[in-house]
Structures are given as structure tokens and as C-alpha cells.
């Protein structure tokens, strides 16, 4: 059986939570490999709704093990709160079903303070971060200043690491006119929660290697989407990590050959949160309608999402960059009842047609979408569980998506309910 990596193929919010939960029933282990608590998944299991940010989706199911890999940045207080919330819903979280890489960098209050101060200083040029300290924490990781989970084991090491970290951060905070961080306060706060975190600490790379050798099926769970990738997205309006499937290997400590199938979660239209280019955006009644029907508000932030038509150019780019083998197409039901549906099939830039989203921020803002128009369908697709349940015009729309993006539909989701899923190809099968 193949191990599977799940990634978003747009700007995130594609409905990964439901699909990951659906797949986690077939997996033994679910691994988070990048991002932090800035991305959220909403899982609906029976009559219970779970809102997860850091915890891998698998932990809410019995006999599944969740892993937080080294590529994630962890806010210790947010994680502890999330564990407490999920535990209050009847889910037991113990070292038996949750493993955290001992080398994960930690997000501290000073990261959130700096994040917000920088966004404020940017004014109209703000990136649109969640203010949760993700970016500054990743900067410290690359700058070799990060406090990591393993540092909590030894007070002397922790003190030394904090001195180096605050030498950098307090200089920045002074320059921004913000209050400086007191090292004693941070030290006391970390020591007070150290034991709660260290019980989950594990050399994840080694543990996953043993699990793989014993034949366990592993699901690698990505956050955000390809177009928010720090290298391949709409830079600088991106997240601070690599969101493509290649990061599943680096961010969890397994070799690339450990991943057998890459599934790209893809919404039947397009949404984006925050600032940045959005060629197919509909800042009109269509965009409002899609947002209302799709309940397009962030799981973590509650922010309203910008909505627009499906962008086949962007998704094809994500398929190519991410090595996506097949897609899970979600929220097809949101398009029910529309007379006409547009799909972006190319861009115009300075009068010339191009078939990719250019890296330049100036050119990204100048591209104009080229649309292909489809006849809509009046029938409801909600709850469809086979192709025979879908209107012919809906099938035509889906087939055109496959043709334009160069990847087949492996799963098709027709409601938030996990069973309302049409399975075409099981990603876990060889």
C-alpha cells in the first residue's frame, strides 16, 4: 500500500480537513509536516465537530497515531489548549497517540508580538498574516536562533538559547518602538509547561522509519496551499514554509521515496484570504454568493475569504510543481443552481496569452483571466455518492477541469459530510 501526501493546490482552505479525515480511516499514522496554528481544519464526525490547528487529523480517531514533524513550528500554549479542548470532547491525547519531533522550533509570545508590530509598520503593504508568530518563528529557525523542543530539557541550554534569541528580537522591537521582551518571564513560562510538552517528544524520523518498515500506512497532512508556498507561491503574499509535497519528506524526516501518492485538494471554485493577487476574483454578487453558500470564513481567524471562479492555470501549475498524481475536488455543490459557470483557462499579460502565473508581483497584478463559460445545472449535487448521481453538465465541468489541469479526479466531495464522497481512485492502493 502506498503512503499518501495531501496538499492544497490553491491558496489553502480547499477542504483538506474532510478529505484527510476520510483518508485517515485507511491510514495508521497521520503526520503534519509544515506550518503552525495559523491553518485550521474542521472535522465533522457523527454529531461532533472538531476544530484542529496543530493536532494532526488522525488523533480524533481511535487506534490512529498523530505526528507533528520537525517542519512544523509549534506554539506550546496553543497546542496545550488544543489538546485540552479536544480532550474535553472525549478524545484521549497521550504519548501513545501523539508524537512530536524533538527538534520542532517553538513559537513564543515574542514572535506574535513581532509579527503584529511588523504588520502594523507595513501599513498598506501588509502581507495579511494571522499575527500568530509563524513567520518570525521560521525566520529564527533559518537564522539558527530558534528555541526547539529539545532545549526545554536543560535550563542552562535554554538560558543560553534565550540570550541569543533576545539579542536579535529586542533590537528589532526597539527599532519598531515596541516593548522589549523580558527573558525571565519567557524562561518561567517555558519551564511551567515543559513537562506537558516533553512527554510527547520523540525522534520522529527514527520512529517513522520503524513504522514504515513494519508496514504501517502513513498519511502526510499538509497545511495551506501550493500558491502560498514560500518558493512557488504568490510571493511575498505567502506563508513562511514550503507547502508542496516535497516538504512532506524534509518536514518529517523520511526519504522522498516513502511517499507513493500525492493528492491535491482542489476546490471547485477559488478562494483566498488576505492580500495578494487573485486573477479570477469576483468582487461582485457572484463572489458574495459563492462565499455565502460555501461558508467561506477562516476556521482559525474567522476572516472572510475572497471568492472567484476556478482557475485552471493556477491549479495546473500546482500539479506540475507539486507532482500531484490526482485531485480531490471539493464543494462542487456550491455551484448548484448557477445558470452559467466560468473557468479561467489562461491569462492575458500585456496583450499576450500566457499559461502560467508569473513570479513577478507586478506581472501577477496585471494578468487578466481568459474565461471559458459552461452551462450550469439546476439539480442538487449535495450528498451525491456516485457519478450517476451527478447532473450531466456537472460531469462535463469536472471532466474539463481534469483535462485542463493534467490530473484526474481521484475523489469528489459533495458536502461536508465525510460519506458524501465519490471515490474514483483510492490513493492508498498501489
KEDO-54145 format. One line per 3 residues: their letters; for each residue x, y, z of C-alpha. Coordinates in steps of 0.1 Angstrom, whole numbers, plus 5000, padded with zeros to 4 digits. Last residue first. Layout:
BEGIN
a	X/Y/Z ~ ...
END
This chain:
BEGIN
xxx	4994/5008/4947 ~ 4962/5015/4967 ~ 4964/5042/4993
xxx	4952/5069/4970 ~ 4919/5050/4964 ~ 4908/5061/4928
xxx	4873/5071/4918 ~ 4857/5075/4952 ~ 4827/5098/4953
xxx	4824/5114/4987 ~ 4793/5122/5007 ~ 4805/5099/5035
xxx	4826/5126/5051 ~ 4797/5150/5055 ~ 4809/5185/5044
xxx	4790/5181/5011 ~ 4796/5169/4975 ~ 4832/5157/4976
xxx	4849/5142/4946 ~ 4878/5118/4949 ~ 4905/5107/4925
xxx	4899/5134/4899 ~ 4925/5131/4872 ~ 4955/5154/4866
xxx	4965/5175/4836 ~ 4950/5207/4849 ~ 4930/5215/4817
xxx	4917/5180/4810 ~ 4908/5172/4846 ~ 4889/5205/4849
xxx	4871/5198/4817 ~ 4859/5165/4831 ~ 4846/5182/4862
xxx	4825/5207/4841 ~ 4811/5179/4819 ~ 4802/5159/4850
xxx	4783/5189/4863 ~ 4765/5193/4830 ~ 4755/5157/4830
xxx	4739/5161/4865 ~ 4756/5140/4892 ~ 4740/5110/4910
xxx	4753/5086/4883 ~ 4788/5096/4891 ~ 4784/5081/4926
xxx	4780/5094/4962 ~ 4760/5126/4956 ~ 4751/5141/4990
xxx	4745/5176/4977 ~ 4746/5176/4938 ~ 4713/5195/4936
xxx	4698/5198/4901 ~ 4697/5232/4884 ~ 4729/5228/4865
xxx	4752/5253/4849 ~ 4762/5257/4813 ~ 4799/5264/4810
xxx	4818/5295/4800 ~ 4856/5295/4792 ~ 4873/5325/4807
xxx	4906/5343/4800 ~ 4918/5360/4832 ~ 4937/5393/4832
xxx	4973/5394/4844 ~ 4985/5428/4857 ~ 4987/5421/4895
xxx	5008/5390/4888 ~ 5030/5410/4865 ~ 5039/5434/4892
xxx	5045/5407/4919 ~ 5068/5390/4895 ~ 5066/5352/4897
xxx	5045/5347/4866 ~ 5012/5327/4868 ~ 5013/5302/4839
xxx	4996/5298/4805 ~ 5003/5331/4789 ~ 4983/5350/4762
xxx	4998/5383/4751 ~ 4981/5417/4753 ~ 5003/5430/4780
xxx	4996/5399/4801 ~ 4964/5379/4792 ~ 4959/5348/4812
xxx	4946/5313/4805 ~ 4918/5288/4812 ~ 4898/5306/4839
xxx	4865/5288/4844 ~ 4831/5305/4842 ~ 4798/5290/4853
xxx	4764/5299/4838 ~ 4729/5294/4851 ~ 4741/5287/4887
xxx	4717/5264/4906 ~ 4744/5242/4922 ~ 4779/5257/4922
xxx	4783/5252/4960 ~ 4776/5215/4954 ~ 4810/5211/4938
xxx	4825/5219/4972 ~ 4856/5197/4968 ~ 4876/5181/4940
xxx	4901/5156/4954 ~ 4930/5157/4930 ~ 4953/5132/4914
xxx	4990/5124/4910 ~ 5003/5158/4921 ~ 5040/5163/4914
xxx	5039/5195/4934 ~ 5053/5219/4908 ~ 5033/5204/4879
xxx	5000/5200/4898 ~ 5004/5234/4913 ~ 5009/5250/4878
xxx	4978/5231/4866 ~ 4960/5245/4896 ~ 4970/5281/4887
xxx	4960/5278/4850 ~ 4927/5260/4859 ~ 4915/5290/4879
xxx	4880/5281/4892 ~ 4859/5313/4895 ~ 4862/5337/4924
xxx	4859/5342/4962 ~ 4877/5364/4988 ~ 4876/5348/5022
xxx	4860/5364/5052 ~ 4883/5362/5083 ~ 4871/5339/5111
xxx	4908/5336/5122 ~ 4912/5299/5128 ~ 4885/5282/5107
xxx	4885/5310/5082 ~ 4852/5321/5067 ~ 4839/5310/5034
xxx	4806/5294/5043 ~ 4805/5279/5008 ~ 4770/5292/5000
xxx	4777/5326/5015 ~ 4811/5330/4999 ~ 4800/5317/4965
xxx	4770/5342/4965 ~ 4793/5371/4976 ~ 4817/5363/4948
xxx	4788/5361/4923 ~ 4774/5394/4936 ~ 4806/5412/4930
xxx	4843/5412/4938 ~ 4847/5381/4917 ~ 4884/5370/4918
xxx	4898/5351/4888 ~ 4932/5368/4888 ~ 4938/5368/4926
xxx	4969/5388/4935 ~ 4978/5393/4972 ~ 4962/5403/5005
xxx	4943/5382/5030 ~ 4923/5350/5025 ~ 4919/5334/4990
xxx	4892/5314/4974 ~ 4887/5296/4941 ~ 4860/5274/4926
xxx	4855/5237/4925 ~ 4880/5235/4954 ~ 4911/5214/4950
xxx	4929/5191/4974 ~ 4960/5177/4957 ~ 4967/5141/4964
xxx	5003/5129/4961 ~ 5008/5091/4960 ~ 5038/5069/4970
xxx	5056/5089/4995 ~ 5084/5070/5012 ~ 5106/5075/4981
xxx	5111/5111/4992 ~ 5130/5099/5023 ~ 5116/5105/5058
xxx	5125/5131/5083 ~ 5091/5147/5088 ~ 5095/5182/5073
xxx	5120/5171/5047 ~ 5098/5143/5033 ~ 5065/5161/5035
xxx	5082/5192/5021 ~ 5083/5177/4987 ~ 5045/5177/4988
xxx	5043/5215/4984 ~ 5036/5238/5013 ~ 5072/5251/5018
xxx	5071/5274/5048 ~ 5067/5311/5056 ~ 5032/5317/5042
xxx	5027/5337/5010 ~ 5019/5372/4999 ~ 5056/5379/4991
xxx	5055/5359/4969 ~ 5024/5345/4950 ~ 5035/5309/4956
xxx	5065/5287/4945 ~ 5092/5295/4970 ~ 5073/5305/5002
xxx	5044/5282/4992 ~ 5011/5301/4995 ~ 5001/5291/4959
xxx	5007/5255/4969 ~ 4981/5255/4997 ~ 4977/5260/5034
xxx	4985/5229/5056 ~ 4998/5195/5046 ~ 4989/5161/5061
xxx	5012/5132/5054 ~ 4992/5099/5056 ~ 5013/5068/5066
xxx	5003/5032/5063 ~ 5022/5009/5087 ~ 5042/4981/5071
xxx	5066/4974/5099 ~ 5094/4991/5080 ~ 5074/5022/5077
xxx	5067/5023/5114 ~ 5104/5018/5121 ~ 5113/5047/5098
xxx	5086/5068/5113 ~ 5101/5064/5148 ~ 5135/5072/5136
xxx	5125/5105/5119 ~ 5102/5113/5148 ~ 5130/5113/5174
xxx	5103/5118/5201 ~ 5089/5144/5225 ~ 5053/5138/5236
xxx	5061/5138/5273 ~ 5083/5168/5267 ~ 5052/5190/5261
xxx	5035/5188/5295 ~ 5068/5187/5312 ~ 5080/5219/5297
xxx	5048/5239/5305 ~ 5060/5258/5336 ~ 5096/5259/5324
xxx	5085/5278/5293 ~ 5066/5305/5312 ~ 5094/5309/5337
xxx	5120/5313/5309 ~ 5098/5338/5290 ~ 5093/5359/5320
xxx	5130/5359/5329 ~ 5140/5369/5294 ~ 5119/5401/5295
xxx	5108/5411/5260 ~ 5111/5447/5247 ~ 5080/5469/5242
xxx	5076/5482/5207 ~ 5090/5513/5190 ~ 5098/5493/5159
xxx	5135/5498/5162 ~ 5133/5487/5199 ~ 5114/5456/5188
xxx	5140/5447/5163 ~ 5169/5451/5188 ~ 5148/5431/5213
xxx	5145/5403/5188 ~ 5181/5397/5179 ~ 5197/5398/5214
xxx	5165/5381/5225 ~ 5173/5349/5206 ~ 5209/5347/5216
xxx	5200/5351/5253 ~ 5171/5327/5250 ~ 5194/5299/5236
xxx	5218/5304/5266 ~ 5190/5302/5291 ~ 5175/5271/5275
xxx	5209/5254/5274 ~ 5214/5261/5312 ~ 5178/5250/5320
xxx	5181/5216/5302 ~ 5152/5196/5288 ~ 5134/5225/5273
xxx	5161/5227/5245 ~ 5147/5195/5230 ~ 5115/5214/5220
xxx	5135/5239/5200 ~ 5143/5276/5207 ~ 5152/5291/5174
xxx	5183/5313/5167 ~ 5197/5294/5138 ~ 5187/5322/5113
xxx	5166/5297/5094 ~ 5148/5287/5125 ~ 5145/5323/5137
xxx	5129/5333/5104 ~ 5105/5303/5108 ~ 5094/5317/5142
xxx	5091/5352/5128 ~ 5068/5340/5101 ~ 5046/5318/5123
xxx	5041/5345/5150 ~ 5003/5342/5153 ~ 4996/5375/5137
xxx	4974/5358/5110 ~ 4995/5373/5083 ~ 4979/5397/5057
xxx	5011/5408/5039 ~ 5009/5444/5048 ~ 5018/5470/5022
xxx	4991/5494/5032 ~ 5007/5498/5066 ~ 5039/5478/5068
xxx	5046/5490/5103 ~ 5014/5474/5116 ~ 5023/5441/5100
xxx	5058/5443/5116 ~ 5044/5451/5151 ~ 5019/5422/5148
xxx	5045/5396/5139 ~ 5070/5410/5165 ~ 5045/5405/5193
xxx	5035/5371/5179 ~ 5071/5360/5179 ~ 5077/5375/5214
xxx	5049/5353/5227 ~ 5070/5322/5217 ~ 5067/5299/5187
xxx	5088/5268/5193 ~ 5110/5251/5167 ~ 5105/5213/5163
xxx	5136/5193/5170 ~ 5121/5167/5194 ~ 5096/5158/5168
xxx	5062/5155/5185 ~ 5044/5122/5188 ~ 5007/5118/5197
xxx	4988/5085/5200 ~ 5007/5067/5228 ~ 5021/5099/5242
xxx	4985/5107/5252 ~ 4955/5125/5238 ~ 4922/5109/5248
xxx	4893/5122/5228 ~ 4860/5128/5247 ~ 4852/5164/5237
xxx	4870/5178/5267 ~ 4902/5160/5254 ~ 4898/5180/5221
xxx	4898/5213/5241 ~ 4926/5203/5264 ~ 4948/5192/5235
xxx	4940/5225/5217 ~ 4950/5245/5248 ~ 4982/5226/5251
xxx	4990/5232/5214 ~ 4982/5269/5217 ~ 5004/5272/5248
xxx	5033/5254/5231 ~ 5032/5273/5198 ~ 5047/5248/5175
xxx	5065/5254/5142 ~ 5061/5224/5119 ~ 5089/5211/5097
xxx	5102/5188/5125 ~ 5071/5167/5123 ~ 5040/5166/5144
xxx	5027/5130/5145 ~ 4992/5117/5151 ~ 4987/5080/5158
xxx	4954/5062/5150 ~ 4938/5035/5171 ~ 4907/5056/5178
xxx	4900/5087/5156 ~ 4905/5122/5169 ~ 4942/5119/5166
xxx	4941/5113/5128 ~ 4936/5150/5120 ~ 4971/5160/5131
xxx	4970/5184/5160 ~ 4982/5219/5152 ~ 4951/5237/5141
xxx	4921/5215/5147 ~ 4884/5224/5150 ~ 4864/5193/5159
xxx	4827/5189/5152 ~ 4808/5161/5169 ~ 4774/5147/5158
xxx	4790/5120/5136 ~ 4825/5131/5128 ~ 4827/5166/5114
xxx	4863/5178/5111 ~ 4872/5214/5107 ~ 4908/5220/5098
xxx	4928/5251/5106 ~ 4959/5269/5095 ~ 4977/5296/5115
xxx	4985/5270/5142 ~ 5018/5261/5125 ~ 5030/5253/5091
xxx	5048/5221/5079 ~ 5049/5183/5082 ~ 5018/5172/5100
xxx	5018/5133/5100 ~ 4989/5109/5102 ~ 4996/5073/5111
xxx	4976/5041/5106 ~ 4959/5051/5075 ~ 4926/5040/5059
xxx	4904/5059/5084 ~ 4928/5088/5079 ~ 4917/5091/5043
xxx	4882/5104/5052 ~ 4897/5126/5079 ~ 4923/5140/5054
xxx	4894/5146/5029 ~ 4873/5164/5055 ~ 4901/5186/5068
xxx	4916/5193/5034 ~ 4886/5214/5023 ~ 4903/5238/4999
xxx	4910/5264/5025 ~ 4945/5269/5011 ~ 4956/5292/4983
xxx	4952/5266/4955 ~ 4965/5230/4952 ~ 4963/5221/4989
xxx	4985/5191/4999 ~ 4978/5155/5010 ~ 5007/5131/5010
xxx	4999/5094/5007 ~ 5018/5062/5017 ~ 5012/5035/4991
x	5000/5000/5000
END
